[in-house]
Amino acid sequence: MISVKWQRALRLAIVSAAVLAAWPTATPAVAQTATLDAGAHAPIVSVAPQYTTAHVYVPGQALDAFVTSLIQTFGGHASSRVVLTVTPTPSTTLSQYVQTPVGMLSVFAFQTPVPYPFGSERTGYLVTDIETAVRAARAAGADVTVGTFDDPLGKDAVIQWPGGVTMQLYWHTKAPSYAPLETVPDNRVYLSPYAADTFLERFLRFSHGTIVSDDRRADGGEIGRPGERIRRVRIQSGFGNLLAFVTDGHLPYPYGREVMGYQVPNLDATLAKARGAGVTVLSEPVASADGRTAMVEFPGGYVAEVHERTR
C-alpha cells in the first residue's frame, strides 16, 4: 500500500508533468532572442533614400492648395493626379506623387472613408522584394499589421515597430528610376524611454543602418522644450535618415505631429517662400544640434519640420 507521503509526491509529479506538457517549447524571451538573431542575418532590402516617401492624407478640397504650396516652398514637380484603390479593401482616393529636391511625398485625398489602419503609416519604403522585406521585418522584430496586398503599381504591406512606429513597405512591378535628392529628409520619430532601445535595436537590424550620433543630453529646445535634456539619436541607412527623440511625451504642439524634417540651404528664405505660398509658420527658427530648425503647417494640415545645417 502506498503511503500518504508517496501519494502526495505522485500527485505533484502528475500535475508538474501536465503543466510542462502544456507549456510552450520556448519561453517568450527565448523566442524573441531567436527572432532577433535571425534578423541579424536579414538581407538588405532597401533601394535608395529618394524612394522613401512621406504619406500625406489631405481633404479633397485642400489637395490643390497643398500640392501648389509644397512646390512653391521646396521646388520640384507633381505627377498626374489619378483615382486609385490603394488599400486591400474597397476604397477610392485621389493620388499624386510630389517630387521635390528635399524629399518625395505620396499624397492621398480619399473620396471614401479610409479603411483601418491606413492613415497611421507615416512613410513608404521602397524594397527590392516585398515578401523578402516582410520576412526580414518580422525576423527583426516588427509586427505586420497589414499583410501583403496588390495595388495598381505593385505590392504593399504595413509594418509596426515597438513604440508604435508604423510604416508601409512597397514594391513596384516596374522599377521606378528617380534622381538622387539634393538633401535627404529626416524621418522624425518620437519614442518613450521604455521602447527606445528595443525600437533602435530592431530597426537597425532590418535597415542595416548605423547610428551616426546618440546624444543623451541634447537640448530639448529643438522640440519645444528649451533648457531641458532629451535623448536624440540619428540613424542613416539605405532607406535614408531617421531622427529619433526619446522623451516623456510632454510635447507642446505641434511637436510629434510632424513626420518628416526637410533640409534646405537657407531656412529664412525658405520660410519666406512658404509664407507666400499660404503655409503657416508654427514655430520660428531656433537652434538645433545641427543648425537651425522651424515648424510649418501646409494647407490641408500637413505639419513638417524645416531646417538648415550649419554644423
C-alpha positions, 0 to 999 in steps of 0.5 A, a space after each residue: 500500500 502506498 503511503 500518504 507521503 508517496 501519494 502526495 509526491 505522485 500527485 505533484 509529479 502528475 500535475 508538474 508533468 501536465 503543466 510542462 506538457 502544456 507549456 510552450 517549447 520556448 519561453 517568450 524571451 527565448 523566442 524573441 532572442 531567436 527572432 532577433 538573431 535571425 534578423 541579424 542575418 536579414 538581407 538588405 532590402 532597401 533601394 535608395 533614400 529618394 524612394 522613401 516617401 512621406 504619406 500625406 492624407 489631405 481633404 479633397 478640397 485642400 489637395 490643390 492648395 497643398 500640392 501648389 504650396 509644397 512646390 512653391 516652398 521646396 521646388 520640384 514637380 507633381 505627377 498626374 493626379 489619378 483615382 486609385 484603390 490603394 488599400 486591400 479593401 474597397 476604397 477610392 482616393 485621389 493620388 499624386 506623387 510630389 517630387 521635390 529636391 528635399 524629399 518625395 511625398 505620396 499624397 492621398 485625398 480619399 473620396 471614401 472613408 479610409 479603411 483601418 489602419 491606413 492613415 497611421 503609416 507615416 512613410 513608404 519604403 521602397 524594397 527590392 522584394 516585398 515578401 523578402 522585406 516582410 520576412 526580414 521585418 518580422 525576423 527583426 522584430 516588427 509586427 505586420 499589421 497589414 499583410 501583403 496586398 496588390 495595388 495598381 503599381 505593385 505590392 504593399 504591406 504595413 509594418 509596426 515597430 515597438 513604440 508604435 512606429 508604423 510604416 508601409 513597405 512597397 514594391 513596384 512591378 516596374 522599377 521606378 528610376 528617380 534622381 538622387 535628392 539634393 538633401 535627404 529628409 529626416 524621418 522624425 520619430 518620437 519614442 518613450 524611454 521604455 521602447 527606445 532601445 528595443 525600437 533602435 535595436 530592431 530597426 537597425 537590424 532590418 535597415 542595416 543602418 548605423 547610428 551616426 550620433 546618440 546624444 543623451 543630453 541634447 537640448 530639448 529646445 529643438 522640440 519645444 522644450 528649451 533648457 531641458 535634456 532629451 535623448 536624440 539619436 540619428 540613424 542613416 541607412 539605405 532607406 535614408 535618415 531617421 531622427 529619433 527623440 526619446 522623451 516623456 511625451 510632454 510635447 507642446 504642439 505641434 511637436 510629434 505631429 510632424 513626420 518628416 524634417 526637410 533640409 534646405 540651404 537657407 531656412 529664412 528664405 525658405 520660410 519666406 517662400 512658404 509664407 507666400 505660398 499660404 503655409 503657416 509658420 508654427 514655430 520660428 527658427 531656433 537652434 538645433 544640434 545641427 543648425 537651425 530648425 522651424 515648424 510649418 503647417 501646409 494647407 490641408 494640415 500637413 505639419 513638417 519640420 524645416 531646417 538648415 545645417 550649419 554644423 
